[in-house]
Amino acid sequence: MYHTIRVAAYEPDPLHGPWREEMKVLRLGEELHTELTRLHAEAGKGSVRPDRLPVRRLNSLLQAMAPGVIATGRNAGTDGRLPWLYAREAVPPEVLAPVIGTWAAGMYREDDDAEGADLEERLRSEDPATAMPLPHWENETVDLAETAASAGGTAEPATRLYSLLPEWVAFRLAARTFRTGGATLHFRVESSGNGARLVSWPPQRYERGGQTWYYSACLNITVHTVPFAPRFRVHVSAQVRRWATRLDVRPHQLGGTTVLLDAPLPWPGGPDRGHRLMVNTLGYDRRSKELAWRHHSPAPLMPELDIVRNYPQPAELFAHPERWINGMGDVAAGIVYHPSIGPHKVGPGLMPRERSDLDAWVEEGLSPMLTRIPDLERVTRSNTPSLLPRSGAGNGPGVRDARLALQRRAALARALDGRPLEVDVFWQSPETRAALLAELPKLIGLPAGERMGPADDDTWRWRGEGVEIRVRARPAGPLADALPVSRERRRPRAVRLAEAIEGRCRLVADGPARRPDVAGVVIAEIAGKERFAAVPDSDPKHALRIAWARQGRLSQFVNLPDDTDSGLEHRARWTWLDAFRQLGAISPPAHRVGAGIPGDLQYAALWLVRHTRKGPTRRPVRRLVAVRVRPGEGPGAIEGWDAERTEWVPYPKLLLLLSQAAEPAAEPTVDPAGNAIPESAATQAADAVERQIRALLFQLRDRPTLLLADAANLRQCWSGLRNGQLVRDMLGFGTGPAQRHTLYGDDLRVLLVRDANAREEVAEWYAHDDKDKVGFAEGVWGTADTESRVFASTASTPHTVAKLPKGLMKLVPTAQGRTAPGKTAWNPGQLELTVLGCLSEKALADSGRAGDLPDRPAEWATLAHQLRYHDDYPPLARPLPLHLARLAGEYVLPVARMEEGSAPSAT
């Protein structure tokens, strides 16, 4: 058993002293910014923000083509006085002028770029009467460890470090080579929105099935804060970057994929020559009806800067990706692989030994300015709750399965509370129908069902021990067809989709109605979403969920099997388990934390559903979902908050209500005189969410409560959850001062969870010991500080990964592991647990309860960790109450009103 884990996170080394770097800084300046803004306004002709320069393409172009540029500053497109470029050495005017001029010309259409071309001449001109002087480079000493401490003791880096420091780290590491297994990898820098990446280049090759597959090592570098930590951190995560050399999609199905361009500089280079890869986006343009460079890609401007070389055209790159990844002349381009464009024989992920080797290389390269954070140690041996044992005397597979079936049947009986359960199965393949009917009695431990009605009526019944289930199976027919969404572009997309949804609802309504005295669930077999990708919005899944919810029925979907599907039984099992979860037939196992946890504790979880106009119904919405779990109680053990009726309702009823709820009207904010204060829609939404949370907390005061929230999910609408706003045992709302959390409940505890998410907010890890062994470990981890509030939760590894050798090398395969690149590796993510509010000595004293026994934060972190475990599931990504709240969000499906668009045409 491993007793420590190592985290791939680094912080400024206090022993190093001040960390200051001399840099060149360039600001656009008032004159050039004004001129560029004028050109943009003329070129835009109706742009929503003509005052905001579209500098993303210019930044990408400069980072790739201007030697010495390290990073670009934020908001330089809106204010010419802000830092724009950071560089190790000044970019000469003969480089800067053509790049800016080419970019300015690119704002215009091809037949209307005279103004942009004229700007380049003025930037180059030496005539005082016509010249537009380039801004001057300034010398600036930048503190790369600049930090301010929040009121709660969290170290917050200067804002510019979030983009500047990852680039600095990436260039420092790219200047070194990584040697492993007798081979050498060279890295290039790729700028990203959240930091920087290192990509090994040229890619590695893997021969499989008579074809060559390409892949690279990839390191993601980001800057983050940790609650109450005295220093900010740099996270470096390792992964495999795969490259597409065959695209099994048609051009119109390519929504947008990243392309990295490797091109030599068309002018003499500087210290960073050849270290960057240029980031572009390739996708189908529905206006021009052809493949094009999208999202401010700099690739279209390259031929203007370099007339000597041949650069890839979108259609040519799409047709011959392998030709370009191997290079055409001295220009190469790689299409980043995504599963939507076809299969790939290189598996994702790296195993612990290879990641630890990369991590050691990073640690050496960042010394002495950055040092690794201390290893984390176990804080408990109680890793799991009271689960059914998998082995031992009297616990064979058959015995355990029988006990699990008994548990499920009892949970289902509690949830149904005497009502029959009617299940409609709409199938498309006989294999799926048979698997669903065969798996149900296994899961609940009942004998084969009895057939009801005549032989041609495919209806079955199971009864026993307080449970009665009737299943009617019938072909899905047109219910599973693609939605016929109108292509009339004069009307809003959301309205056209709403029209198609209403049509499918009418089709569902033609079927038999649900009896009011039974619980209703529908299981529908539909094609996977990739089958509907060719026609946007045609996937019927969400329309069917809305339609059946209007009838008072819950819904669960199972995909059609493919020709090689050998896991149909497994998928049928999970379909039923998720249907049971929607019925509320699930509860957390008894914890094994200790006497420090109150016996009558209830759990409450908050999840914010955030849909944009790209959401499932093309309708933006923000809705708070609250779930309450009271272990050991009756049918209402799992409940949700009904905001309209201000009451707790059973979990299945919450799901149905969420599907029907109207968007709440924003309440205006008023000043002391009663006058309305203008606010943005985002501000109004945040205020509404915070009011709901405060109201909910007062509804939970009747017993000890553990409130669980995902900080990354909620902080956009609850700003008090941002790391810089956190204070131990305090809750902050709005702009007012934070208050004691016990004001919202004498026995309230508040625990925040956070995972890596898309921003790599939580660092990667691997277990290790003093004998240089590395591997996996599950448990709760922390520092030796008994007052610490931040812990790490790591879960067990799936058996498919656990069987792989921990020392499997994919980047440079050994002779014994020639097929190693084809293996799928995976490392359990670290879930960060922050005990924000508990009954500490200070919290008790401030509440007038100084004599009470204080909480141990590690126990509450252990409880949250144990809530990730359940007999029916592999370890959950989040504690069970939070898992239930998040999945309830699947029913938040707002539909546009028909009057929002023009009336349908007669055709």
Buried (B, 14 or more C-beta within 10 A) or exposed (E): EBBBBBBBBBBBBEEEEEBEBEBBBBBBBEEBBEBBBEBBBEBBEEEEEBEBBBBBBBBBBBBBBBBBBBBBBBEBBBBBEBBBBBBBBBBBEEBBBBBBBBBBBBBBEEEEBEBBBBBBEBBBBEEEEEEBEBBEBEEEEBBBBBBEEBEBEBBBBBEBBBBBBBBBBBBBBBEEEBEBEEEEBBBBBBBBEBBBBBBBBBBBEBEBEEEBBBBBBBBBBBBBBBBBBEBBBBBBBBBBBBBBBEBEBEBBBBBEBBBBBBBBBBBEBBEBEBBBBBBBBBBBBEEEEEBBBBEBBBBBBBBBBBEEBEBBBBEBBBEEBBBBBBEBEEBBBBBBBBEBBEEBBBBBBBBBBBBBBBBEBBBEBBEEBBBBBEBBEBBBEBBBBEEEEEEEEEEEEEEBBEBBBEBBBBBBBBBBEEBBBBBBBBBBBEBBBBBBBEBBBBBBBBEEBEEEEEEEEBBBBBEBEEBBBBBBBBBBEEBBBBBEBBEBEEBBBBBBBBBBBBBBBEBBEEBEEBEEEBBBBBBBBBBEEEEBBEEBBBBBBBBBBBBBBBBBBBBBBBBBBEEEBEEBEEBBBBBBBBBBBBBBBBBBBEBBBEEBBEEEBBBBBBBBBBBEEEBBBBBBBBBBBBBBBBBEEEBBBBBBBBBEEEEBBBBBBBBBBBBEBEEBEEEEEEEEEEEEEEBEEEBBBBBBBBBBBEEBBEBBEEEBBBBBBBBBBBBBBBBBBBBBBBBBBBBBBBEEEBEBBBEBBEBBBBBBBBBBEEBBBBBBBBBBEEEEBBBBBBBBBBBEEEEBBBBBBBBBBEEEBEEBEBBBBBBBBEEEBEEBBBBEBBBBBBBBBBBBBBBBEEBBEBBEBEEEEBBBBBBBBBBBBBBBBBBBBEBBBBBBBBBBBBBBBBBBBBBBEEEEBEEEEEE
